[in-house]
């Protein structure tokens, strides 16, 4: 069996277990961003990228794509659905020839869910071919798109990620690296990029470091990825995080050149939700274990919101690490009040509340033998709409729980995200217009407590929060956005003008 056949066989087996991650689509919690992966200077790059993307599947499950280069031409394969469903055939991997390439697994926050929006994007420029994979979201995408169209650009997708390719095409830079760097100066918002050219793999991270990007090696071959868990599956070693505002240029001979395109911020601001929710527990962020960080959240929560109860249980799987930390800090037994069904079938995000609640019942079942007559502390990582939590609390009561106390290992989410996380509108966020007691009443919990903002910073070793120089991008809790929001502000201005016009007409 060839290496590609062995990798294809592994991914095919994983496709049979794909329902475990597909269950995310029935869950009204926060939705993923995207995962990116790149490698240069190895054998069978396509197969290694498929494995790397499989490790990043939790970051996006709508579609996946791979582009490789063999020294002569580029090869591309982009498909809707999961990595293991689409790249588990040795014939598919064998068509992705070459020793360098990039890949992308997608959850859309801008653009339709159609094949033309699936990355990596490819274009032929005057300095050769370029393929690009982007994690993040641009906050000036609409304004910039109009400007680029006026300049004669013809967009092939509705994704904001294509802006980088269009800007690079317009650049007068002498090298492909110069063209890529030029494109970065016109965008606002969050981005981590993997870019493949005919002779290099380029990585770039936004000026304040909102979205993650890490550098590793497989033997002598440089590897880039959204998270370190992607290195584990292919046997690569982690070297370091890409700095905010940095561009790295990796070559097939193993060289890695660094260019600090934007001045290093006095205080980088990585997105808190990477540590709270999105990153896999076995990943490392800035050299720290995500699993251990989440346990610290639970321990801090126990200090701030202890509870006289019989047991502690997570809402699996997102609340597991925090619940372990809470139980360790309080001395309460750690039990599983809920059993998660990992084979719920292939579903998609459902708009109707009744359908979402049915999805919760398919995904979680009450463990009556553990909770009957007991007072339960239920721990989760976050609270968004409250749909899942309310249904679960009702489920536990029906199964015989005497009391259900909800503890959330982050502050109340009160503001939407514009950087690549699919948050609901502010009107749909349970905490946006309600205090804790009002939320407790809606959820029908016996008590409800959130981790404080300063407590969250303390748990991550950064607290208390410094108002003038916060250590994280924490806008979902504070409304403090680290970049301009050009499109939002412009839309608000237009809406105000229209409103004034209507008032003038009516008077």
C-alpha positions as CSV (number, residue, x, y, z in Angstrom):
1,X,0.0,0.0,0.0
2,X,1.4,3.4,-1.0
3,X,1.6,6.3,1.4
4,X,-1.3,8.0,-0.4
5,X,-3.4,4.9,-0.2
6,X,-2.6,4.6,3.5
7,X,-3.6,8.2,4.1
8,X,-6.7,7.8,2.0
9,X,-7.7,4.7,4.0
10,X,-7.3,6.6,7.3
11,X,-9.4,9.5,6.1
12,X,-12.1,7.0,4.7
13,X,-12.3,5.5,8.2
14,X,-12.7,9.0,9.7
15,X,-15.5,9.7,7.2
16,X,-17.5,7.0,8.9
17,X,-17.2,8.9,12.1
18,X,-17.9,12.3,10.5
19,X,-21.3,12.7,12.3
20,X,-19.4,13.6,15.5
21,X,-18.4,16.9,14.0
22,X,-21.4,17.3,11.7
23,X,-23.5,17.7,14.8
24,X,-22.2,21.2,15.1
25,X,-24.6,22.3,12.4
26,X,-27.6,21.6,14.6
27,X,-26.2,23.7,17.5
28,X,-27.1,27.3,17.9
29,X,-23.8,28.1,19.6
30,X,-21.1,30.1,18.0
31,X,-20.0,28.7,14.7
32,X,-16.4,28.1,13.6
33,X,-14.1,30.2,11.5
34,X,-11.9,28.5,8.9
35,X,-8.8,26.3,9.1
36,X,-5.7,26.8,6.9
37,X,-2.7,24.7,6.2
38,X,0.4,24.9,4.0
39,X,3.6,23.0,3.4
40,X,6.6,23.3,1.1
41,X,9.6,21.0,0.3
42,X,8.1,17.6,1.0
43,X,6.9,14.5,-0.8
44,X,3.1,14.1,-1.6
45,X,2.1,17.5,-0.3
46,X,-1.6,16.9,-1.1
47,X,-1.8,13.9,1.2
48,X,-0.2,15.7,4.1
49,X,-2.5,18.7,3.5
50,X,-5.5,16.4,3.6
51,X,-4.4,15.1,7.0
52,X,-3.7,18.6,8.3
53,X,-7.1,19.8,7.2
54,X,-8.7,16.8,8.9
55,X,-7.1,17.8,12.2
56,X,-8.6,21.3,11.6
57,X,-12.1,20.1,10.7
58,X,-13.6,21.6,13.8
59,X,-12.9,25.0,12.4
60,X,-15.2,24.6,9.4
61,X,-17.3,21.9,7.9
62,X,-19.0,23.4,4.9
63,X,-16.3,22.7,2.3
64,X,-12.6,22.0,1.8
65,X,-10.1,22.6,-0.9
66,X,-6.4,21.8,-1.7
67,X,-4.0,23.4,-4.2
68,X,-0.6,21.9,-4.9
69,X,2.4,22.8,-7.2
70,X,4.8,20.3,-8.7
71,X,7.4,22.8,-10.1
72,X,5.7,23.1,-13.4
73,X,1.9,23.5,-12.8
74,X,-0.7,24.0,-10.1
75,X,-3.4,21.4,-9.3
76,X,-6.6,22.2,-7.5
77,X,-9.5,20.2,-6.0
78,X,-12.3,21.9,-4.1
79,X,-15.4,20.2,-2.8
80,X,-18.5,20.8,-0.6
81,X,-18.6,18.8,2.7
82,X,-16.0,17.3,5.1
83,X,-12.4,16.5,4.4
84,X,-12.7,12.8,5.1
85,X,-15.6,12.5,2.8
86,X,-13.9,14.2,-0.1
87,X,-10.1,13.4,0.2
88,X,-10.2,9.8,1.3
89,X,-9.6,8.4,-2.2
90,X,-6.0,7.7,-3.2
91,X,-6.9,8.6,-6.8
92,X,-7.9,12.1,-5.7
93,X,-4.7,12.5,-3.6
94,X,-2.6,11.2,-6.5
95,X,-4.0,13.9,-8.7
96,X,-2.8,16.6,-6.3
97,X,0.8,16.4,-7.4
98,X,3.9,18.2,-6.1
99,X,5.9,18.9,-3.0
100,X,4.2,22.2,-2.0
101,X,0.6,23.2,-1.4
102,X,-2.0,24.8,0.8
103,X,-5.5,23.8,2.0
104,X,-8.6,25.3,3.5
105,X,-11.6,24.0,5.4
106,X,-14.4,26.5,5.4
107,X,-17.2,27.8,7.5
108,X,-18.6,30.9,5.8
109,X,-19.2,34.2,7.5
110,X,-19.2,36.1,4.2
111,X,-20.3,34.8,0.8
112,X,-22.8,32.1,-0.2
113,X,-22.3,28.4,0.5
114,X,-21.4,27.5,-3.1
115,X,-18.5,25.9,-4.8
116,X,-17.1,29.1,-6.3
117,X,-16.6,30.5,-2.8
118,X,-14.6,27.4,-1.6
119,X,-10.9,28.1,-1.1
120,X,-8.0,28.1,-1.9
121,X,-8.6,30.8,-4.6
122,X,-6.2,30.7,-7.6
123,X,-5.2,33.3,-10.2
124,X,-2.5,33.8,-12.8
125,X,-0.8,37.1,-12.2
126,X,2.0,38.8,-14.2
127,X,4.6,37.2,-11.9
128,X,3.0,33.7,-12.0
129,X,0.3,31.7,-10.3
130,X,-0.9,32.4,-6.8
131,X,-3.2,30.4,-4.6
132,X,-4.6,31.8,-1.3
133,X,-6.4,30.5,1.8
134,X,-7.7,32.9,4.4
135,X,-9.1,32.6,7.9
136,X,-10.8,35.7,9.3
137,X,-13.0,38.5,8.1
138,X,-12.4,41.9,6.6
139,X,-14.3,44.8,8.1
140,X,-14.0,47.0,5.0
141,X,-14.8,44.3,2.4
142,X,-17.9,46.0,1.0
143,X,-16.3,49.4,0.7
144,X,-13.1,48.0,-0.8
145,X,-15.0,45.8,-3.2
146,X,-16.8,48.8,-4.7
147,X,-13.5,50.6,-5.1
148,X,-11.8,47.6,-6.8
149,X,-14.7,47.2,-9.2
150,X,-14.4,50.9,-10.1
151,X,-10.8,50.2,-11.0
152,X,-11.8,47.4,-13.3
153,X,-11.5,44.3,-11.2
154,X,-13.8,41.4,-12.0
155,X,-14.8,39.4,-9.0
156,X,-15.4,35.6,-9.4
157,X,-16.7,35.0,-5.9
158,X,-18.8,36.7,-3.2
159,X,-16.1,36.0,-0.5
160,X,-14.1,38.8,1.1
161,X,-11.0,36.6,0.8
162,X,-10.8,37.3,-2.9
163,X,-9.9,40.9,-2.1
164,X,-6.3,39.8,-1.4
165,X,-6.0,38.3,-4.8
166,X,-7.4,41.3,-6.6
167,X,-5.2,43.7,-4.6
168,X,-2.1,41.6,-5.4
169,X,-3.1,41.7,-9.1
170,X,-3.2,45.5,-9.1
171,X,0.1,45.8,-7.2
172,X,3.2,47.0,-9.1
173,X,5.5,45.1,-6.8
174,X,8.4,43.5,-8.5
175,X,8.0,40.1,-6.8
176,X,5.1,38.0,-5.7
177,X,6.0,38.6,-2.1
178,X,5.9,42.3,-2.7
179,X,2.5,42.0,-4.3
180,X,1.2,40.1,-1.3
181,X,2.6,42.6,1.1
182,X,1.0,45.5,-0.9
183,X,-2.4,43.8,-0.6
184,X,-2.2,43.8,3.2
185,X,-2.0,47.6,3.5
186,X,-5.5,48.1,2.0
187,X,-7.5,45.7,4.2
188,X,-9.0,46.1,7.6
189,X,-10.0,43.4,10.0
190,X,-8.7,39.9,10.8
191,X,-6.7,37.6,8.7
192,X,-4.3,34.6,8.8
193,X,-3.2,33.7,5.3
194,X,-1.5,30.8,3.6
195,X,-0.4,31.8,0.1
196,X,1.3,29.5,-2.5
197,X,3.4,30.8,-5.3
198,X,5.6,29.0,-7.8
199,X,8.6,29.2,-5.5
200,X,7.4,30.0,-2.0
201,X,4.8,29.4,0.7
202,X,3.9,32.7,2.3
203,X,2.2,33.1,5.7
204,X,0.7,36.4,7.0
205,X,-1.1,37.5,10.2
206,X,-3.1,40.6,10.8
207,X,-1.4,43.6,12.6
208,X,-2.9,42.8,16.1
209,X,-2.9,39.0,15.8
210,X,-6.7,38.4,16.0
211,X,-6.6,35.2,14.0
212,X,-3.9,32.5,14.8
213,X,-1.1,31.1,12.6
214,X,1.7,28.8,13.6
215,X,4.9,27.7,12.0
216,X,6.3,24.2,12.3
217,X,8.5,21.7,10.4
218,X,8.2,18.2,9.0
219,X,11.8,17.2,8.7
220,X,13.2,20.1,6.9
221,X,10.0,21.2,5.3
222,X,8.3,24.3,6.7
223,X,4.6,24.0,7.6
224,X,2.0,26.6,8.4
225,X,-1.3,26.0,10.1
226,X,-4.1,27.6,12.1
227,X,-3.4,25.4,15.1
228,X,-0.7,23.1,16.4
229,X,-3.0,20.1,16.4
230,X,-2.6,19.9,12.6
231,X,1.2,19.3,13.2
232,X,0.5,16.3,15.5
233,X,-1.4,14.3,12.8
234,X,1.4,14.6,10.2
235,X,4.3,14.3,12.7
236,X,5.5,17.9,12.4
237,X,7.1,19.8,15.2
238,X,5.9,23.2,16.4
239,X,8.5,26.1,16.1
240,X,6.6,29.3,17.0
241,X,3.6,31.5,16.4
242,X,3.7,33.9,13.5
243,X,3.9,37.4,15.1
244,X,1.1,39.9,14.6
245,X,1.8,42.0,11.4
246,X,4.5,39.5,10.3
247,X,4.9,37.9,6.9
248,X,7.0,34.7,6.6
249,X,8.3,33.4,3.3
250,X,9.1,29.7,3.3
251,X,11.2,27.9,0.6
252,X,11.5,24.3,-0.5
253,X,15.1,24.2,0.8
254,X,13.8,24.8,4.3
255,X,14.7,28.5,4.6
256,X,12.2,30.8,6.3
257,X,12.5,34.5,5.9
258,X,10.6,36.9,8.2
259,X,9.4,40.4,7.3
260,X,7.7,42.6,10.0
261,X,5.3,44.4,7.6
262,X,3.5,46.2,10.4
263,X,5.2,47.5,13.5
264,X,4.7,45.0,16.4
265,X,1.9,46.1,18.7
266,X,2.8,47.0,22.2
267,X,0.1,44.5,23.2
268,X,-0.9,41.8,20.7
269,X,-4.7,41.0,20.9
270,X,-5.4,37.4,19.9
271,X,-9.1,36.5,19.9
272,X,-10.2,35.2,23.3
273,X,-12.6,32.7,21.7
274,X,-9.7,30.7,20.3
275,X,-8.8,29.8,23.8
276,X,-12.4,29.7,25.2
277,X,-14.0,27.7,22.5
278,X,-12.6,27.3,19.0
279,X,-9.2,25.8,19.3
280,X,-8.9,22.1,19.9
281,X,-8.0,21.2,23.5
282,X,-4.8,19.5,22.4
283,X,-3.6,22.7,20.6
284,X,-1.1,25.2,22.0
285,X,-1.6,29.0,21.7
286,X,1.5,31.1,22.4
287,X,3.1,28.1,23.8
288,X,0.3,27.4,26.3
289,X,-2.0,24.3,26.4
290,X,-5.5,25.2,25.4
291,X,-6.8,22.4,27.7
292,X,-4.9,23.8,30.7
293,X,-6.2,27.3,30.0
294,X,-9.8,26.1,29.9
295,X,-9.3,24.2,33.2
296,X,-8.0,27.5,34.7
297,X,-11.3,29.2,33.5
298,X,-13.2,26.6,35.4
299,X,-11.1,27.0,38.6
300,X,-11.5,30.8,38.5
301,X,-15.2,30.4,37.9
302,X,-15.4,28.1,41.0
303,X,-13.7,30.9,43.1
304,X,-16.2,33.5,41.9
305,X,-19.4,31.4,41.8
306,X,-19.2,28.4,44.1
307,X,-22.4,26.3,44.6
308,X,-23.7,24.0,47.2
309,X,-24.5,21.0,45.0
310,X,-24.0,17.3,44.7
311,X,-22.0,17.1,41.5
312,X,-20.4,19.0,38.6
313,X,-21.1,18.2,35.0
314,X,-20.1,19.7,31.6
315,X,-22.3,20.4,28.7
316,X,-20.2,18.1,26.4
317,X,-18.0,18.6,24.6
318,X,-17.3,22.3,24.8
319,X,-17.6,22.6,28.6
320,X,-15.5,19.5,29.6
321,X,-12.2,21.2,30.5
322,X,-13.8,24.1,32.4
323,X,-16.0,21.6,34.3
324,X,-13.0,19.6,35.3
325,X,-11.3,22.7,36.6
326,X,-14.5,23.7,38.5
327,X,-14.8,20.3,40.1
328,X,-11.1,20.2,41.1
329,X,-11.4,23.7,42.7
330,X,-14.6,22.9,44.6
331,X,-13.9,19.3,45.5
332,X,-17.3,18.3,44.1
333,X,-17.6,15.0,42.2
334,X,-17.2,15.3,38.4
335,X,-20.0,13.4,36.8
336,X,-21.6,13.2,33.3
337,X,-25.2,14.4,33.7
338,X,-25.4,14.4,29.9
339,X,-24.3,11.8,27.3
340,X,-23.5,13.2,23.9
341,X,-24.7,11.3,20.9
342,X,-21.9,11.3,18.4
343,X,-23.9,9.8,15.5
344,X,-26.7,12.4,15.0
345,X,-26.6,12.3,11.2
346,X,-25.7,15.0,8.7
347,X,-27.7,18.1,9.4
348,X,-27.3,21.8,8.7
349,X,-28.0,25.0,10.6
350,X,-31.7,25.3,11.1
351,X,-33.5,28.7,11.3
352,X,-36.5,27.6,13.2
353,X,-36.4,27.5,17.0
354,X,-38.4,24.3,17.2
355,X,-36.1,22.5,14.9
356,X,-33.0,23.7,16.8
357,X,-34.5,22.4,20.0
358,X,-35.2,19.0,18.4
359,X,-31.5,19.0,17.4
360,X,-30.4,19.5,21.0
361,X,-32.4,16.4,22.0
362,X,-30.7,14.3,19.3
363,X,-27.3,15.5,20.4
364,X,-27.6,15.2,24.2
365,X,-29.3,12.7,26.4
366,X,-29.8,13.0,30.2
367,X,-28.0,10.5,32.3
368,X,-30.9,9.7,34.7
369,X,-28.9,7.2,36.7
370,X,-26.4,9.8,37.7
371,X,-28.7,12.8,38.4
372,X,-31.9,11.6,39.8
373,X,-32.6,13.5,43.1
374,X,-29.3,15.3,42.7
375,X,-28.4,19.0,42.6
376,X,-26.3,19.5,39.5
377,X,-23.8,22.3,38.6
378,X,-23.8,22.4,34.8
379,X,-20.7,24.1,33.3
380,X,-20.4,25.4,29.7
381,X,-17.9,27.5,27.9
382,X,-20.3,30.2,26.7
383,X,-23.9,31.2,26.4
384,X,-25.2,32.7,23.1
385,X,-28.9,32.5,22.4
386,X,-29.6,30.2,25.3
387,X,-31.6,27.7,23.2
388,X,-29.3,24.8,24.0
389,X,-28.9,25.5,27.6
390,X,-32.7,26.0,28.2
391,X,-33.5,22.7,26.5
392,X,-30.8,20.9,28.4
393,X,-31.9,22.2,31.8
394,X,-35.5,21.1,31.0
395,X,-34.2,17.7,30.0
396,X,-32.3,17.2,33.3
397,X,-35.3,18.2,35.3
398,X,-37.5,15.7,33.5
399,X,-34.8,13.1,34.1
400,X,-35.1,13.7,37.9
401,X,-32.5,16.4,38.7
402,X,-33.5,18.2,41.9
403,X,-31.7,21.4,41.0
404,X,-29.8,22.7,38.0
405,X,-27.3,25.5,38.5
406,X,-25.7,26.9,35.3
407,X,-22.2,28.2,35.4
408,X,-20.6,29.8,32.3
409,X,-16.8,30.0,32.0
410,X,-16.7,33.4,30.2
411,X,-18.5,36.7,30.7
412,X,-21.9,37.5,29.0
413,X,-21.7,37.8,25.2
414,X,-23.3,41.2,24.5
415,X,-21.8,42.3,21.1
416,X,-21.6,40.6,17.7
417,X,-18.3,39.6,16.0
418,X,-17.0,41.0,12.7
419,X,-13.7,39.1,12.5
420,X,-14.7,35.6,11.3
421,X,-17.0,34.1,14.0
422,X,-20.6,33.6,13.0
423,X,-22.3,35.3,16.0
424,X,-26.0,36.1,15.9
425,X,-27.1,39.7,15.7
426,X,-27.1,41.7,18.9
427,X,-30.9,41.3,19.2
428,X,-30.5,37.5,19.3
429,X,-27.7,37.5,22.0
430,X,-29.4,36.5,25.2
431,X,-27.1,38.7,27.4
432,X,-27.3,41.8,25.1
433,X,-30.4,43.3,26.7
434,X,-31.0,41.2,29.9
435,X,-29.4,41.0,33.3
436,X,-28.3,37.7,34.9
437,X,-31.6,37.3,36.8
438,X,-33.7,37.8,33.7
439,X,-31.5,35.3,31.8
440,X,-31.8,32.8,34.7
441,X,-35.6,33.1,34.6
442,X,-35.7,32.5,30.8
443,X,-33.4,29.5,31.1
444,X,-35.4,28.2,34.1
445,X,-32.2,27.4,36.0
446,X,-32.0,27.5,39.8
447,X,-29.1,29.8,39.6
448,X,-26.9,31.3,36.8
449,X,-23.4,32.8,37.1
450,X,-20.8,34.0,34.5
451,X,-17.1,34.3,34.9
452,X,-16.1,38.0,35.3
453,X,-14.1,39.8,32.7
454,X,-11.2,40.4,35.1
455,X,-11.5,36.8,36.3
456,X,-11.1,35.6,32.7
457,X,-8.0,37.7,32.3
458,X,-6.7,36.3,35.6
459,X,-7.3,32.8,34.5
460,X,-5.1,33.4,31.4
461,X,-2.4,35.1,33.5
462,X,-3.1,38.5,32.1
463,X,-5.4,40.1,34.6
464,X,-6.9,42.3,35.6
465,X,-7.9,43.7,32.2
466,X,-6.0,46.9,31.3
467,X,-8.6,49.3,29.7
468,X,-6.0,51.1,27.7
469,X,-4.0,48.0,26.6
470,X,-6.2,44.9,26.8
471,X,-4.2,41.6,26.2
472,X,-6.9,40.1,24.0
473,X,-9.5,40.8,21.4
474,X,-12.5,40.7,23.7
475,X,-15.1,42.8,21.8
476,X,-17.9,40.2,22.2
477,X,-17.9,41.0,26.0
478,X,-16.8,44.6,26.0
479,X,-17.8,46.2,22.6
480,X,-14.1,47.2,22.3
481,X,-13.2,46.4,18.7
482,X,-9.5,46.5,18.0
483,X,-9.8,47.6,14.3
484,X,-11.9,50.1,12.4
485,X,-15.4,48.8,11.3
486,X,-15.7,50.7,8.1
487,X,-18.6,48.7,6.6
488,X,-20.6,48.7,9.7
489,X,-20.1,52.4,10.4
490,X,-20.9,53.3,6.8
491,X,-24.1,51.2,6.9
492,X,-25.1,52.9,10.1
493,X,-24.6,56.3,8.5
494,X,-26.7,55.4,5.5
495,X,-29.5,54.1,7.7
496,X,-29.5,57.3,9.7
497,X,-29.7,59.4,6.6
498,X,-32.6,57.3,5.3
499,X,-34.3,57.6,8.6
500,X,-33.9,61.4,8.6
501,X,-35.2,61.6,5.0
502,X,-38.3,59.6,6.0
503,X,-38.9,61.9,9.0
504,X,-38.6,65.0,6.8
505,X,-41.0,63.5,4.2
506,X,-43.6,62.7,6.9
507,X,-43.4,66.2,8.5
